[in-house]
Amino acid sequence: MIIRLKVFEQTLSIVEKKSVPRKGSKDYLALQFTFSSDWKDLNKVCYLQHGEVSQPIDVVDNLVEVPEWFTEQDRFEVTLFGKSGTQEVPTNVVSLRLEKSNTLWEQDAPEPQPSWLAKVIDLNNHPPVPGDNGYWLLWDTDSGAYVESDLPLPEVSGGGSGGSWSQISDKPFDTIDGNTLVSRSGTLCVNTTDDAEQDNTRPITSSGVHVICGNINALLQAI
């Protein structure tokens, strides 16, 4: 934020401000001066003061950056001093008031709570698994463990003998992920796709391969 001031001969004044400076800023507040022609060849020094504390700062390119200590005060004073050889030109003093800002960043924040997105990711990383009692085990995000649900496992046919998932022996896998393997009418099936997609882990069908090969041949003929 830039506060504009003008200097005419030995009179320093504040140009009308469009916004109000506030306490607590750092590396943000600056003063910009416009000088009358008689200050052209003078070495310009700006003095900032609050109480008994005074700090001289060289004016560079008509700008002065306000140190953090002064922005922590309710107000501070500004004056200028110009010098060239034996010539010395002081100005009057103007006061800049800083309005109170909020102090929310100074308060202790409460312990962060897991967001709904974190729970969704947690559930996605822990898909349902078949339980030994004939019911699905579902992941509980609060306890961080699998718990038995009231959802029964699908009836799966295997070698002519029916029964629940837990009753099938010599299973080549422990879970049905619902993406690659699905249960349809009590029969375990492979879920396939006709499209070759980057994040699709399902097996592609022969018709899908045929389409891809046809596209490749068409491209080769075009080349």
Secondary structure, 3 states (H helix, E strand, C coil): CEEEEEEECCEEEECCCCCCCECCCCCCCEEEEEECHHHCCCEEEEEEEECCEEEEEECECCEEECCHHHHCCCEEEEEEEEEECCEEEECCCEEEECECCCCHHHCCCCCCCCCHHHHHHHHHCCCCEECCCCEEEEEECCCCEEEEEEEECCCCCECCECCCHHHCCCCCCCCCCCCCEEEECCEEEECCECCCCCCCCCCECHHHHHHHHHHHHHHHHHC
